[in-house]
Amino acid sequence: MIERTLFNEEHEMWRESVRRFVEQEIVPFHAKWEHDGIVPRELWLKAGEHGLLCCTVPERYGGPGLDYLFDVVVFEELWRVGASGPGFLIHTDLVATYILTFGTEEQKCHWLPKMVKGEAIGSLGMTEPHAGSDLKALRTQAIRDGDDFIINGQKVFISNGQMCDVIVLATKTDSALGAKGVTLFLVESTRKGFNRGRNLEKLGMKAQDTSELFFDNVRIPSSNMLGAEGRGFAQMMTKLSQERLAQAIRSATVTETVIEWTVKYTAERMAFGQSIADFQNTQFVLADLRARATTARVYTDKCIELFMEDKLDPVDAAIAKMVTSELHCETVDKCLQLFGGWGYMWEYPICRAYADARVVKIAGGSIEVMKTIIARDMFKGSLKLKKSSV
Ligand SMILES: Cc1cc2nc3c(=O)[nH]c(=O)nc-3n(C[C@H](O)[C@H](O)[C@H](O)COP(=O)(O)OP(=O)(O)OC[C@H]3O[C@@H](n4cnc5c(N)ncnc54)[C@H](O)[C@@H]3O)c2cc1C
């Protein structure tokens, strides 16, 4: 593999430390959490104590003020062992980032120190039963009442939904205005009228809680607004590249890991008097995947570098997410095949990786939405594509 050049000695020492934490505090318990459908709150507190949450939050808000690569190391080390339960990525990469970028000094001082420690867990509430890809169509309303807003509506598929203490909530403050009527709020889970629905049963990522959330006349002060009124959609658009980059990092990491597992397994497993790896088909399948995993990793690392220089273009982020997600899903499928019946057994990590993978082509912008973004860039100036709703 082409050597990765992003990380320095400090990042590598951090990786060792995170790896130890993951091996000790997560790996032995993950199967139980899959059964429970949730990870315990104590894990969040331990992760906070160990510094795994919100690495980039500045010291004045209680964080260590490190660079983005420290967060990347945490995400990679979780994906490397298939630990899809802890929703640290949403909390760190999305919720804390939204608060850091758009929050008032008061909001930052209130939430970020608690989020760094794992004492407050964050969720991002955008998707609704009738509005996922087409976020402009969201219906949750926030209506002004004096110096307050009253929120009514429903969200669905919300990661960390069963445990969250704060939600970055996308609402409509003016239904007549479409995208320009979208406003973000920070909503505390302690507010009267806020209710958590079911912990939804999923195909994979079984240890991560994913929920419906209900808002029934939830009254919040206008000081809970995150950013300016009517700017919510534009704010969300500025964060999508980061979300897509994180998805690409996940897919690049899982792809490499699953190939490693399969090389090891097929070298040991015997059939017809030889190892499975002795079949030329096995070698060709894995060589093909390895070649593409390497190019995906190099492209993703380049995107990380650009992101850190504040130069990551949304089209490049879409390309990274699309290519790595498709490769991720193809890899788990082809590798599971080489495990035979054992690959279909839940006790084998490849089985879990297969089930966990499917979501990457849907969440954070579906493959089709990524293609639309890329095509729109290619056909700039074409009137028809300019009118695209994505
Ligand atoms: C496990 C999980 C966790 C999630 N976590 C969160 C979370 O924490 N917070 C949150 O807000 N949301 C979350 N989501 C929601 C996720 O972002 C949405 O599922 C996603 O945006 C797609 O929306 P949808 O499900 O409504 O699909 P729809 O928008 O109904 O789309 C269905 C399908 O239609 C096709 N399609 C849609 N638009 C286009 C288009 N423009 N062109 C061509 N084809 C198109 C695609 O094939 C797409 O998959 C999560 C989802 C899952 C499954």
The ligand as a Gaussian input file, in Angstrom:
#p B3LYP/6-31G(d) Opt

LIG

0 1
 C      -29.002000       4.060000      10.419000
 C      -29.401000       5.440000      10.023000
 C      -28.984000       6.507000      10.794000
 C      -29.386000       7.804000      10.455000
 N      -29.034000       8.853000      11.265000
 C      -29.577000      10.064000      11.036000
 C      -29.372000      11.134000      11.974000
 O      -28.678000      10.995000      12.975000
 N      -29.968000      12.329000      11.732000
 C      -30.749000      12.535000      10.621000
 O      -31.272000      13.636000      10.481000
 N      -30.960000      11.543000       9.711000
 C      -30.399000      10.319000       9.896000
 N      -30.618000       9.303000       9.008000
 C      -31.443000       9.573000       7.841000
 C      -30.696000       9.571000       6.516000
 O      -29.883000      10.713000       6.389000
 C      -31.783000       9.454000       5.426000
 O      -32.253000       8.121000       5.477000
 C      -31.263000       9.794000       4.052000
 O      -31.001000      11.180000       3.955000
 C      -32.275000       9.411000       2.957000
 O      -33.537000       9.927000       3.234000
 P      -34.816000       8.952000       3.203000
 O      -34.505000       7.765000       4.043000
 O      -36.006000       9.749000       3.560000
 O      -34.920000       8.463000       1.697000
 P      -35.679000       9.226000       0.518000
 O      -35.309000      10.654000       0.520000
 O      -37.106000       8.848000       0.545000
 O      -34.992000       8.540000      -0.739000
 C      -35.211000       7.142000      -1.048000
 C      -34.368000       6.779000      -2.229000
 O      -34.787000       7.543000      -3.366000
 C      -33.716000       7.812000      -4.210000
 N      -33.533000       9.282000      -4.347000
 C      -33.751000      10.240000      -3.411000
 N      -33.453000      11.459000      -3.894000
 C      -33.040000      11.274000      -5.170000
 C      -32.580000      12.143000      -6.192000
 N      -32.485000      13.469000      -6.012000
 N      -32.244000      11.602000      -7.389000
 C      -32.328000      10.266000      -7.600000
 N      -32.741000       9.398000      -6.663000
 C      -33.091000       9.881000      -5.463000
 C      -32.483000       7.176000      -3.549000
 O      -32.301000       5.880000      -4.057000
 C      -32.879000       7.108000      -2.090000
 O      -32.165000       6.122000      -1.368000
 C      -30.195000       8.021000       9.301000
 C      -30.584000       6.927000       8.508000
 C      -30.210000       5.658000       8.866000
 C      -30.694000       4.516000       8.020000

